[in-house]
């Protein structure tokens, strides 16, 4: 409860003094009873550095004594709890070492509780590293110890939760749902309404990841009602965050922000700085999808500042990656590279394989935007190898799709088709409907270039229909633009222009295809469609495109990258050629007028 947290925070000076006295006096029973509650308080408030410091002092002092069995058990519990804070502010490898030390003591003393706690922690650490096999092994060991022991029901549920996350990461959403449902059954059997709340949140997450937004909303609303009854403010904030994500996926950005702001208010109220940082990150995503890149970057900077203040260094890599994405869509490519390299350095030092795979992919996207195709291919293949090794199927599908886009840009259409087919298969297997839409767009483009115009149109019409069900404005506009290109290729310029009504209205207001998969190509299609219809707006579209290309070019300091940016990307090259043709025609007309 908020009031209780405030009372504890107001009395923390005395609590710290009492803890230090108990450590100095080796009050084993008192320390044993206090350590879990104290760790829970610090987790909730996000004061990880302070938690790390007081537990480190206790561990250092108690390790100097030749410990009798009870003291050794206390040390094991301290190692297990400290592993959480080390994971947050230092490195995953150091956290894993503490977890292993706790497990060794638990096994030596045949302490089922300590063993289970250690297995649950090690499972979480290895998951954060992206190492699914050891994470699953520890989850199953914790599950085996907890089953049938009423004292360990919450740890039983936690083990199932870890297994659910592993299943979801592999794209096995049915398996994830089964784990969460079983854990929910345990919570309901035990009458633990608090656990019911956060498990309903996880079930909602399984559904929104599959695009089942109505079912997700039902779970989340059920969970929200429960936590408001139990007074679990932490989980209430978490569920409001999930409701914001559902609204974001449905394109209801105002509702997303309202839920995020409500969640942020609670996180601030209870002092959960980790949650505050996470919500600011999500608010940055809303601003990003709305093309408000300055506001997006501001949210990410706030999120990053909090992570630095509380010492949550290992998780700062994701925020640096998001800042890199913002810089990329703004055309600040070298700044984007800098952010992604910072993200990569953090992931490598922390042993975060998920982060490494994601960052290599992001670096590949930037390189592809710059026309540095050899470097893009190298980055993508590094990311693909990591994502396959750790079982990140969603990430694997994303990188396969990016490799397909790269092959398409270089004119290798058969290879592009093969890669997009692989991506599409995985997307459908794991229920990634937005990714399925992207793969269909990629395949439609390939079909068009290979002369399979009817098949291209069919795929792109499917992509448009799918984007409508997802309520994703960005995907819908891109799919409609590519479909307009297919109509134009079939000799239907009027139908093509009709598809672009909303897109052209947005372009006339200064919006760009910055966050789209095929940004320059979309602009080129709009120009070609208007030109075919003898629509005077074609000049305005081309003028805006040329101005953006020149602005982005001026921001590239590396001479070789500037050259590849202008000459290697086919759609950008065509836009520049059209601009030169238009300027030449204008000059010729001016000369004739003068004479």
ChimeraX attribute file (.defattr): number of C-alpha atoms within 10 A of each C-alpha:
attribute: neighborCount
match mode: 1-to-1
recipient: residues
	/A:1	11
	/A:2	15
	/A:3	9
	/A:4	10
	/A:5	16
	/A:6	14
	/A:7	10
	/A:8	14
	/A:9	15
	/A:10	11
	/A:11	11
	/A:12	12
	/A:13	11
	/A:14	12
	/A:15	14
	/A:16	13
	/A:17	11
	/A:18	13
	/A:19	21
	/A:20	17
	/A:21	12
	/A:22	16
	/A:23	18
	/A:24	12
	/A:25	9
	/A:26	16
	/A:27	13
	/A:28	17
	/A:29	12
	/A:30	12
	/A:31	20
	/A:32	17
	/A:33	11
	/A:34	12
	/A:35	17
	/A:36	14
	/A:37	11
	/A:38	18
	/A:39	20
	/A:40	13
	/A:41	17
	/A:42	18
	/A:43	18
	/A:44	19
	/A:45	20
	/A:46	26
	/A:47	21
	/A:48	25
	/A:49	18
	/A:50	14
	/A:51	21
	/A:52	23
	/A:53	13
	/A:54	15
	/A:55	21
	/A:56	16
	/A:57	13
	/A:58	20
	/A:59	18
	/A:60	12
	/A:61	13
	/A:62	18
	/A:63	13
	/A:64	8
	/A:65	11
	/A:66	9
	/A:67	13
	/A:68	8
	/A:69	12
	/A:70	13
	/A:71	20
	/A:72	21
	/A:73	21
	/A:74	23
	/A:75	23
	/A:76	27
	/A:77	26
	/A:78	23
	/A:79	25
	/A:80	29
	/A:81	27
	/A:82	25
	/A:83	29
	/A:84	25
	/A:85	26
	/A:86	26
	/A:87	24
	/A:88	25
	/A:89	22
	/A:90	21
	/A:91	25
	/A:92	25
	/A:93	19
	/A:94	16
	/A:95	26
	/A:96	24
	/A:97	15
	/A:98	25
	/A:99	29
	/A:100	21
	/A:101	17
	/A:102	32
	/A:103	26
	/A:104	16
	/A:105	22
	/A:106	22
	/A:107	12
	/A:108	13
	/A:109	15
	/A:110	11
	/A:111	14
	/A:112	17
	/A:113	18
	/A:114	22
	/A:115	28
	/A:116	27
	/A:117	27
	/A:118	32
	/A:119	29
	/A:120	27
	/A:121	30
	/A:122	31
	/A:123	31
	/A:124	29
	/A:125	25
	/A:126	23
	/A:127	24
	/A:128	21
	/A:129	24
	/A:130	26
	/A:131	22
	/A:132	23
	/A:133	15
	/A:134	16
	/A:135	25
	/A:136	24
	/A:137	15
	/A:138	23
	/A:139	28
	/A:140	20
	/A:141	18
	/A:142	29
	/A:143	24
	/A:144	14
	/A:145	19
	/A:146	24
	/A:147	14
	/A:148	11
	/A:149	13
	/A:150	11
	/A:151	11
	/A:152	19
	/A:153	20
	/A:154	17
	/A:155	23
	/A:156	28
	/A:157	26
	/A:158	26
	/A:159	31
	/A:160	25
	/A:161	25
	/A:162	25
	/A:163	28
	/A:164	28
	/A:165	25
	/A:166	27
	/A:167	21
	/A:168	22
	/A:169	21
	/A:170	19
	/A:171	24
	/A:172	18
	/A:173	23
	/A:174	14
	/A:175	17
	/A:176	24
	/A:177	22
	/A:178	16
	/A:179	23
	/A:180	26
	/A:181	21
	/A:182	16
	/A:183	25
	/A:184	24
	/A:185	15
	/A:186	18
	/A:187	21
	/A:188	14
	/A:189	11
	/A:190	13
	/A:191	11
	/A:192	15
	/A:193	19
	/A:194	18
	/A:195	23
	/A:196	22
	/A:197	28
	/A:198	24
	/A:199	27
	/A:200	24
	/A:201	27
	/A:202	26
	/A:203	25
	/A:204	28
	/A:205	26
	/A:206	24
	/A:207	21
	/A:208	23
	/A:209	21
	/A:210	17
	/A:211	20
	/A:212	17
	/A:213	22
	/A:214	13
	/A:215	16
	/A:216	25
	/A:217	21
	/A:218	14
	/A:219	21
	/A:220	28
	/A:221	18
	/A:222	17
	/A:223	28
	/A:224	25
	/A:225	12
	/A:226	21
	/A:227	22
	/A:228	13
	/A:229	11
	/A:230	15
	/A:231	13
	/A:232	19
	/A:233	19
	/A:234	21
	/A:235	24
	/A:236	26
	/A:237	27
	/A:238	25
	/A:239	30
	/A:240	26
	/A:241	26
	/A:242	24
	/A:243	29
	/A:244	28
	/A:245	27
	/A:246	28
	/A:247	22
	/A:248	22
	/A:249	21
	/A:250	20
	/A:251	19
	/A:252	17
	/A:253	20
	/A:254	13
	/A:255	17
	/A:256	24
	/A:257	22
	/A:258	16
	/A:259	23
	/A:260	28
	/A:261	20
	/A:262	16
	/A:263	27
	/A:264	24
	/A:265	15
	/A:266	22
	/A:267	27
	/A:268	14
	/A:269	16
	/A:270	21
	/A:271	21
	/A:272	21
	/A:273	25
	/A:274	23
	/A:275	24
	/A:276	25
	/A:277	24
	/A:278	22
	/A:279	29
	/A:280	23
	/A:281	24
	/A:282	22
	/A:283	25
	/A:284	28
	/A:285	23
	/A:286	27
	/A:287	20
	/A:288	20
	/A:289	18
	/A:290	17
	/A:291	19
	/A:292	14
	/A:293	21
	/A:294	15
	/A:295	17
	/A:296	24
	/A:297	23
	/A:298	17
	/A:299	24
	/A:300	28
	/A:301	20
	/A:302	17
	/A:303	26
	/A:304	24
	/A:305	15
	/A:306	20
	/A:307	24
	/A:308	15
	/A:309	13
	/A:310	17
	/A:311	22
	/A:312	26
	/A:313	20
	/A:314	26
	/A:315	25
	/A:316	23
	/A:317	26
	/A:318	22
	/A:319	25
	/A:320	25
	/A:321	26
	/A:322	24
	/A:323	27
	/A:324	29
	/A:325	27
	/A:326	29
	/A:327	22
	/A:328	21
	/A:329	21
	/A:330	18
	/A:331	22
	/A:332	20
	/A:333	26
	/A:334	20
	/A:335	18
	/A:336	25
	/A:337	22
	/A:338	17
	/A:339	23
	/A:340	28
	/A:341	20
	/A:342	18
	/A:343	27
	/A:344	25
	/A:345	15
	/A:346	22
	/A:347	27
	/A:348	16
	/A:349	13
	/A:350	26
	/A:351	21
	/A:352	25
	/A:353	24
	/A:354	21
	/A:355	28
	/A:356	25
	/A:357	29
	/A:358	27
	/A:359	29
	/A:360	24
	/A:361	30
	/A:362	27
	/A:363	28
	/A:364	29
	/A:365	28
	/A:366	27
	/A:367	25
	/A:368	26
	/A:369	24
	/A:370	26
	/A:371	25
	/A:372	21
	/A:373	22
	/A:374	12
	/A:375	17
	/A:376	25
	/A:377	20
	/A:378	16
	/A:379	23
	/A:380	29
	/A:381	19
	/A:382	18
	/A:383	28
	/A:384	24
	/A:385	13
	/A:386	22
	/A:387	26
	/A:388	15
	/A:389	16
	/A:390	20
	/A:391	20
	/A:392	24
	/A:393	23
	/A:394	23
	/A:395	24
	/A:396	27
	/A:397	29
	/A:398	25
	/A:399	30
	/A:400	27
	/A:401	27
	/A:402	28
	/A:403	26
	/A:404	28
	/A:405	28
	/A:406	27
	/A:407	21
	/A:408	20
	/A:409	20
	/A:410	15
	/A:411	14
	/A:412	14
	/A:413	22
	/A:414	15
	/A:415	17
	/A:416	25
	/A:417	23
	/A:418	16
	/A:419	24
	/A:420	30
	/A:421	20
	/A:422	16
	/A:423	30
	/A:424	25
	/A:425	14
	/A:426	22
	/A:427	25
	/A:428	15
	/A:429	16
	/A:430	22
	/A:431	20
	/A:432	19
	/A:433	22
	/A:434	20
	/A:435	21
	/A:436	26
	/A:437	25
	/A:438	25
	/A:439	31
	/A:440	25
	/A:441	29
	/A:442	31
	/A:443	28
	/A:444	30
	/A:445	26
	/A:446	26
	/A:447	21
	/A:448	19
	/A:449	16
	/A:450	12
	/A:451	11
	/A:452	13
	/A:453	19
	/A:454	15
	/A:455	15
	/A:456	25
	/A:457	24
	/A:458	15
	/A:459	23
	/A:460	29
	/A:461	21
	/A:462	17
	/A:463	28
	/A:464	24
	/A:465	15
	/A:466	20
	/A:467	24
	/A:468	15
	/A:469	13
	/A:470	20
	/A:471	16
	/A:472	18
	/A:473	17
	/A:474	18
	/A:475	24
	/A:476	21
	/A:477	24
	/A:478	26
	/A:479	30
	/A:480	26
	/A:481	28
	/A:482	30
	/A:483	29
	/A:484	29
	/A:485	29
	/A:486	28
	/A:487	22
	/A:488	19
	/A:489	17
	/A:490	14
	/A:491	12
	/A:492	16
	/A:493	21
	/A:494	15
	/A:495	14
	/A:496	28
	/A:497	23
	/A:498	13
	/A:499	19
	/A:500	23
	/A:501	13
	/A:502	12
	/A:503	22
	/A:504	23
	/A:505	11
	/A:506	14
	/A:507	16
	/A:508	14
	/A:509	8
	/A:510	10
	/A:511	14
	/A:512	21
	/A:513	20
	/A:514	17
	/A:515	19
	/A:516	16
	/A:517	18
	/A:518	19
	/A:519	17
	/A:520	23
	/A:521	23
	/A:522	24
	/A:523	23
	/A:524	23
	/A:525	21
	/A:526	26
	/A:527	23
	/A:528	22
	/A:529	26
	/A:530	22
	/A:531	15
	/A:532	17
	/A:533	16
	/A:534	11
	/A:535	13
	/A:536	10
	/A:537	16
	/A:538	19
	/A:539	15
	/A:540	13
	/A:541	20
	/A:542	21
	/A:543	15
	/A:544	16
	/A:545	20
	/A:546	18
	/A:547	11
	/A:548	15
	/A:549	18
	/A:550	12
	/A:551	12
	/A:552	16
	/A:553	19
	/A:554	11
	/A:555	14
	/A:556	19
	/A:557	11
	/A:558	9
	/A:559	9
	/A:560	11
	/A:561	19
	/A:562	18
	/A:563	15
	/A:564	17
	/A:565	23
	/A:566	18
	/A:567	16
	/A:568	19
	/A:569	21
	/A:570	17
	/A:571	20
	/A:572	23
	/A:573	15
	/A:574	15
	/A:575	21
	/A:576	19
	/A:577	12
	/A:578	16
	/A:579	17
	/A:580	13
	/A:581	12
	/A:582	15
	/A:583	12
	/A:584	12
	/A:585	12
	/A:586	12
	/A:587	12
	/A:588	12
	/A:589	11
	/A:590	11
	/A:591	10
	/A:592	9
	/A:593	8
	/A:594	7
	/A:595	5
